[in-house]
């Protein structure tokens, strides 16, 4: 599979899943008063939306390694490390209450 098509597919599927979760949550919010499952759908939709680019980076890393594209592999590794550092800093600051 061509790299662009694979990345396009991952981004499209992630976006469709997130939109579906948001839409379902909105419909439930407008129709159900007592049942609060819509909050979970909004949360999961947000998580899917946030991690879709990460999934794209992981897929591109695998494809670049497979195609022996060293420069692109290094760039993706740096991006994934920056994302990991950001997540670690965010979790650390949140647990310390800052």
N, C-alpha and C positions, 0 to 999 in steps of 0.2 A: 504494500500500500504506500502511496506517495505520502511524504511527510505532511504536506499542506492539507491533504484530504483527511488524514488521520486527526490532525489538530483541529480542523474545522468540525469534524464529527464530534470530538470530545466537547468542544465549546458549545456546539449546538445542542447536544443532548443535555449538558449541564444547565443551560439556559432554559430549555423546555421543561425540565424537571422542576427548576426553581419557580418558573412562572406558573406551572400547574399547582405546586404547593401553595404559592401566594394566592392564586385565584380560588382554590378550594377553601383556604383559610378565610378569605374575604367573604365568600358565599356563606360559610358557616357562621361567621361573625354577624352577618346581616340577618340571618334566619333563626339562629338559636340564641336564646337569651341566657339560659342557665349553664349550658354545656360549654366549657372553655377549652375545647380541643384545638380551636383555631390558633391559640397562642403557640402550641407545639408545632403546628404546621408553619406558622410564620418563622419560628426559630429554625426548624429544619430547612426551610427554603433559604434562609439567610446563610446557614452553614454550607448548603450545596452551592450557593452563589459565590461564597468566599473561596471554597476549595476547588471550584472548577478550574481556575487558572493554575492551581498547584498540580492538579491531575494532568493538565496540559503540559506543564513543565516536566513532570515525571515521564510522560509518554515521549516527549521530545528528547529527553535524556536517553531513554532506551533506544530510540530510533537513531540518534546521533552516534551512540556507541556502536550500534549494529553497522552503521555506514562508515565507521572510523573517521568521523569528523571531529578532530581533536579540539579545534578552537571553539566550535559550537558546544561541544560537551563541557568544556571548561566554563563557558559563559553560563550554561544552565546550572552547573554545580554551584557557582558563585551565587546565582539568584536563589537557589534552594537553601543555601547556607544563610543568606540574608533573611529569608522568610523564617527559617528556623530560629535565628537569633531574635528576630522580632517577636515571635511567639513566646520564646523563653523569657524575654524581658517583660512582655505583657503579663505572663503568668506570675513572674516573680513580684512585679509591682502590685498586682492585684492581691496576692496572698499577704503582702506586707501592709496592705490597706492604704497605699499611696494614691 
